[in-house]
Amino acid sequence: MGKIFYMMGKSSSGKDTIFKEILKKKELNLHQIVLYTTRPARANETDGVQYHFVDEERLSEFQDAGKVIELRAYQVVGGVWKYFTVDDEQTDLDTKDYLAIGTLVSYEKLRDYYGAERIVPIYVEVEDGMRLARALDRERRQIKPNYDEMCRRFLADSADFSEENLEKAGIKKRFQNEELQKCVEKITEFIFQSK
Ligand SMILES: Nc1ncnc2c1ncn2[C@@H]1O[C@H](COP(=O)(O)OP(=O)(O)OP(=O)(O)O)[C@@H](O)[C@H]1O
């Protein structure tokens, strides 16, 4: 039986970094779930790689077919961009295991859709002060740092990943990301055991 290993954590907890490291481990044989979005592709993006870029009409077709597992909509200047997970032919849980990143809410939706035995949460945690310092370091390296947005995300994630919400979602196991390689090794071992 295939499983979806679902990585979550507050902003700058290191999800993206760990995700890439885990995918490099060929022995785990994990596949990616490519999300869908209605936002236009950026110049350096390729359809089917970062996202499947689709229009509202295609989204409606997926919705009518009951294939949209979770959807998030963001108001942006000039419209609304939607990001969503589709139960399409790329996800073959009979034979393959997957690695994905998401929010606590999207985790719960996938779990309700596929069943708890198929979705394994991987919650990454870093002490708040260290996490904020990493977020600031990362932001400083941007060509146009956006400190307002960094602070907004930091505060929003405190609420989204509150102890109460983690408890409600049934998240018990936590992986501390103090030292990257140690954390990656622990998660790799955990995935092997959970397969
Ligand atoms: N163990 C670690 N030690 C030091 N720095 C780390 C460690 N893990 C990640 N980082 C750094 O912390 C920053 C945040 O990591 P990353 O972008 O992977 O976080 P994220 O959880 O994906 O954040 P977001 O949700 O905001 O995109 C990056 O600059 C990354 O290089």
The ligand as a MOL file (V3000), in Angstrom:
LIG
                    3D

  0  0  0     0  0            999 V3000
M  V30 BEGIN CTAB
M  V30 COUNTS 31 33 0 0 0
M  V30 BEGIN ATOM
M  V30 1 N 18.9610 23.1120 10.2980 0
M  V30 2 C 19.1450 24.3140 9.7740 0
M  V30 3 N 20.1510 25.0890 10.2420 0
M  V30 4 C 20.3320 26.3340 9.7420 0
M  V30 5 N 19.5840 26.8910 8.7920 0
M  V30 6 C 18.5700 26.1630 8.2860 0
M  V30 7 C 18.2990 24.8440 8.7550 0
M  V30 8 N 17.2310 24.3600 8.0780 0
M  V30 9 C 16.8670 25.3390 7.2290 0
M  V30 10 N 17.6610 26.4230 7.3410 0
M  V30 11 C 17.5500 27.7090 6.6320 0
M  V30 12 O 16.4060 28.3670 7.1780 0
M  V30 13 C 15.7300 29.0970 6.1500 0
M  V30 14 C 14.2900 28.6080 6.0850 0
M  V30 15 O 14.2670 27.2850 5.5520 0
M  V30 16 P 13.1620 26.8510 4.4690 0
M  V30 17 O 13.0450 27.8820 3.4130 0
M  V30 18 O 13.4970 25.4620 4.0790 0
M  V30 19 O 11.8830 26.8760 5.4230 0
M  V30 20 P 10.3310 26.6200 5.1000 0
M  V30 21 O 9.7870 25.9280 6.2850 0
M  V30 22 O 10.1840 25.9610 3.7680 0
M  V30 23 O 9.7940 28.1010 5.0770 0
M  V30 24 P 8.5240 28.7510 4.3100 0
M  V30 25 O 7.3090 27.9670 4.7100 0
M  V30 26 O 8.5000 30.1420 4.8540 0
M  V30 27 O 8.8340 28.7000 2.8370 0
M  V30 28 C 16.4980 28.8690 4.8590 0
M  V30 29 O 17.3470 29.9720 4.6450 0
M  V30 30 C 17.2830 27.5950 5.1450 0
M  V30 31 O 18.4850 27.5620 4.4090 0
M  V30 END ATOM
M  V30 BEGIN BOND
M  V30 1 1 1 2
M  V30 2 1 2 3
M  V30 3 2 2 7
M  V30 4 2 3 4
M  V30 5 1 4 5
M  V30 6 2 5 6
M  V30 7 1 6 7
M  V30 8 1 6 10
M  V30 9 1 7 8
M  V30 10 2 8 9
M  V30 11 1 9 10
M  V30 12 1 10 11
M  V30 13 1 11 12
M  V30 14 1 11 30
M  V30 15 1 12 13
M  V30 16 1 13 14
M  V30 17 1 13 28
M  V30 18 1 14 15
M  V30 19 1 15 16
M  V30 20 2 16 17
M  V30 21 1 16 18
M  V30 22 1 16 19
M  V30 23 1 19 20
M  V30 24 2 20 21
M  V30 25 1 20 22
M  V30 26 1 20 23
M  V30 27 1 23 24
M  V30 28 2 24 25
M  V30 29 1 24 26
M  V30 30 1 24 27
M  V30 31 1 28 29
M  V30 32 1 28 30
M  V30 33 1 30 31
M  V30 END BOND
M  V30 END CTAB
M  END
